[in-house]
Amino acid sequence: MSKSAILNAIRRGLRRGPLPADQRAMLDGRLATHPRHLIPQRSRVSRPEQIALFVRNVEKEFGTVERVPDADSVPAAVADYLAAQNLAPRFAMAPHPELTALPWEGRPMLEFEARPARADDAVSVQHAWGGVAETGTLLFPSDPTRPTTLNLLPETEIAVIRASAIVGAYEEAWDRLRAERGGAEPSGGFMPRNIMFVTGPSRSADIEQTLELGAHGPRRLHVVLVEDEPAAHNPLSEGDPRPEAAREPVARPGQIANPAD
C-alpha cells in the first residue's frame, strides 16, 4: 500500500480532508526546528564524568562493561568474555568496517561470520553507533553494516562502542544523527528505518512481578568500551559524579531538568 493510500485511509477515519495551510505550516515549522525536550542535569558534567556515568548506568541495568585502551584490544576482550561466561568461541558479527578491520587473526580460536543473526546464533558482536550517559543506553540505527537481528536473536550480545560516541543526553544523540545524515528535508535529511535503544539486557516482570532476563531478546549485554579519547582514561572517584548544580530543579523544554527525572 502506498504512503498516500495509508494517509487517505487515516483521513477517512478521522472524517477530515488534508490539513489547512496554516496547520501544515505550523507542523512543518516544528519539524524543521527540532524543539528540544527536557535535559536532565545529571548529564551536564565533564567528559570523564559522562563516560563514568554511562558505565555506571549500564551496570545498574544488569549489563557489564570492559574498558579497553584501543580498538586493537577488542578481539582479546571478546575472547576473554566468552571464556569467562563458558560460551563457545563463535559468534555472528556486524559487517561494519570498524569491526571487520580489527586484528581478529590474533585470536585464531575465535570463529565468526560477518552477517545478520540467525535463530541458532548464541552470541553476537554488534557495532554501537552511540551511547547516552544519562541512562546508559546504546543506540543502534538500522544499517546494512549493523543488522538489527544481532540485537534480538542471540542470547548474548557484545556491543563495541567508542568513548567518543558517548554523549550526555538523548537530545545530543539526535543532534549528532541529524548532522551525520544532513539533507534539506524538514526531518533533517534521510533517517534510518529504525533506531534501537538498548538499555541493559532484555527483561520483563509482567508475570507475577518477577524479573526475567532475556524475555524479548538477549539475556546478557556486555559492552566493550574503546577508550579512544583522553577523557576516557581519567580515573574518577566512586562517588556520585553529578555536580552540586544537579540538585537545582529546572523543568523547561530545552533546558536542564530535575536530576531525578
C-alpha positions in Angstrom: 0.0 0.0 0.0 1.3 3.4 -1.0 2.0 6.2 1.5 -0.8 8.3 0.0 -3.3 5.4 0.4 -2.4 5.0 4.0 -2.7 8.7 4.8 -6.0 8.9 2.9 -7.4 5.9 5.0 -6.4 7.8 8.2 -8.1 10.9 7.0 -11.3 9.0 6.3 -11.2 7.5 9.7 -10.8 11.0 11.2 -13.5 12.3 8.9 -11.4 15.1 7.5 -9.5 16.1 4.4 -6.0 17.4 4.1 -4.8 19.8 6.7 -5.4 23.5 6.2 -2.4 25.5 5.1 -1.9 27.2 8.4 -1.8 24.0 10.4 0.5 22.4 7.8 2.9 25.3 8.0 2.9 25.1 11.8 3.8 21.3 11.7 6.4 21.8 9.0 8.0 24.6 11.2 8.1 22.3 14.2 9.8 19.5 12.2 12.3 22.0 10.8 13.3 23.5 14.1 13.6 20.3 16.2 12.5 21.7 19.5 14.5 20.2 22.4 12.9 18.4 25.3 14.0 18.2 28.9 17.7 17.5 29.5 18.5 16.0 32.9 21.1 17.8 34.9 22.9 14.6 35.6 24.2 14.6 32.0 25.7 18.1 32.3 29.1 17.1 33.6 32.6 16.9 32.2 33.6 14.3 29.6 35.3 11.9 32.1 32.2 12.1 34.3 29.9 11.5 31.4 31.8 8.3 30.4 31.8 7.2 34.0 28.1 7.9 34.3 27.5 5.8 31.2 29.4 2.9 32.6 27.6 3.2 36.0 24.2 3.2 34.3 25.0 0.2 32.0 25.9 -1.8 35.1 22.9 -0.6 37.1 20.7 -2.1 34.3 22.3 -5.5 34.6 24.9 -5.0 31.8 28.6 -5.4 32.1 31.4 -3.2 30.8 35.0 -3.8 29.9 37.2 -0.7 29.1 40.0 -1.3 26.6 42.7 1.2 25.6 42.3 0.9 21.9 40.4 -0.9 19.1 43.1 -3.5 18.6 42.3 -4.8 22.1 38.7 -5.7 21.2 39.3 -9.2 19.9 41.1 -10.2 23.2 38.3 -8.6 25.2 35.7 -10.6 23.2 37.7 -13.9 23.6 38.2 -13.3 27.4 34.5 -12.6 27.9 33.3 -15.7 26.1 35.7 -17.8 28.1 34.7 -16.3 31.4 31.0 -17.0 30.6 31.8 -20.6 29.5 30.5 -19.8 26.0 31.7 -21.3 22.7 34.2 -19.0 20.9 31.9 -18.4 17.9 29.6 -15.6 17.0 27.8 -13.6 14.3 29.3 -10.2 13.8 28.1 -7.0 12.3 29.7 -6.4 8.9 30.7 -2.9 10.0 34.1 -1.7 8.7 35.2 -0.8 12.2 34.7 -4.4 13.3 35.9 -6.2 10.2 39.2 -4.2 10.3 40.1 -5.4 13.8 43.0 -7.8 14.2 40.9 -10.9 14.7 43.8 -13.1 13.4 45.5 -12.6 16.7 42.8 -14.8 18.3 42.7 -17.8 15.9 40.4 -19.7 18.3 37.5 -17.3 17.6 35.1 -18.4 14.9 32.8 -15.8 13.4 30.9 -14.7 10.3 30.1 -11.1 9.4 26.3 -11.3 8.7 22.9 -10.8 10.2 21.9 -13.1 13.1 20.2 -16.4 12.7 17.9 -18.2 15.2 20.6 -20.6 16.2 23.3 -18.0 17.0 24.2 -17.9 20.7 26.4 -14.8 20.6 26.5 -11.6 18.5 29.1 -8.9 18.3 27.5 -5.6 17.3 28.7 -2.1 16.4 27.1 0.5 18.7 26.7 3.8 16.8 26.4 5.8 20.1 25.7 5.8 23.8 23.7 8.1 26.1 25.3 8.7 29.5 22.1 9.8 31.3 20.6 6.3 31.1 23.5 4.0 30.0 21.6 3.4 26.7 23.2 2.1 23.4 21.9 3.4 20.1 21.7 1.1 17.0 20.5 2.9 13.9 19.5 0.2 11.3 22.0 -0.1 8.6 23.3 -2.9 6.2 26.5 -2.9 8.3 24.6 -3.0 11.6 21.9 -5.7 11.2 19.0 -5.3 13.7 18.7 -9.1 14.2 22.0 -9.0 16.1 20.2 -7.1 18.8 17.4 -9.5 19.1 18.1 -13.2 18.3 21.3 -14.3 20.2 21.1 -14.8 24.0 24.4 -12.9 24.4 25.1 -9.6 22.8 28.5 -8.0 22.9 28.4 -4.3 21.8 31.6 -2.4 20.8 31.4 1.3 21.3 34.0 4.1 21.2 34.1 6.5 24.1 33.9 9.4 21.6 30.5 8.1 20.5 29.0 8.6 24.0 27.0 11.8 24.6 25.4 13.2 27.7 21.7 13.4 26.8 19.4 12.0 24.2 18.9 15.4 22.5 22.7 15.4 21.7 22.4 12.0 20.1 19.6 13.2 17.8 21.7 16.3 17.0 24.7 14.1 16.0 22.5 11.8 13.9 20.9 14.7 12.0 24.4 16.3 11.5 25.7 13.0 10.0 22.7 12.4 7.8 22.3 16.0 6.5 19.8 16.9 3.9 17.4 19.8 3.4 14.1 18.0 4.2 12.1 19.1 7.3 13.0 15.8 9.0 16.7 16.8 8.9 17.6 14.5 5.9 17.3 10.8 5.4 16.9 9.0 8.7 17.3 5.2 9.3 14.4 2.8 9.0 14.5 2.4 12.8 16.8 3.1 15.8 17.0 0.6 18.6 17.6 2.0 22.1 19.1 -0.7 24.2 19.4 -0.2 28.0 20.8 -3.4 29.5 19.7 -6.9 28.5 16.1 -7.7 27.7 13.9 -8.2 30.7 10.3 -8.3 31.9 8.4 -8.5 35.1 5.0 -8.9 33.6 4.4 -12.3 35.2 3.9 -12.0 39.0 6.3 -9.1 39.1 9.2 -11.5 38.9 12.1 -10.1 36.9 13.1 -12.4 34.0 16.2 -11.6 31.9 16.1 -12.5 28.2 12.3 -12.1 27.9 12.3 -10.4 24.4 16.0 -10.6 23.4 19.5 -11.1 24.8 19.7 -12.2 28.4 23.3 -10.8 28.6 24.6 -7.5 27.4 28.4 -6.9 27.5 29.8 -3.6 26.4 33.4 -3.3 25.2 34.2 0.4 25.6 37.2 1.6 23.5 38.9 4.5 25.2 39.6 6.4 22.0 39.7 9.9 23.7 41.9 11.2 26.5 38.9 11.9 28.7 38.1 8.2 28.9 41.4 7.4 30.7 40.8 9.9 33.6 40.1 8.0 36.8 37.1 9.2 38.9 36.0 8.7 42.4 33.3 6.1 43.2 31.0 8.9 44.5 28.1 10.4 42.7 29.6 12.1 39.5 26.9 14.8 39.5 27.9 18.4 40.4 26.2 20.4 43.1 24.2 22.2 40.5 22.5 19.0 39.6 20.3 19.4 42.7 18.7 22.5 41.3 15.3 21.6 39.7 14.5 23.2 36.4 11.9 21.8 34.0 11.5 24.0 30.9 11.8 22.4 27.4 15.3 22.6 26.0 16.9 23.4 29.4 18.0 21.4 32.4 15.5 19.2 34.2 15.4 17.8 37.7 18.2 15.2 38.0 15.6 12.7 39.3 13.6 12.9 36.0 
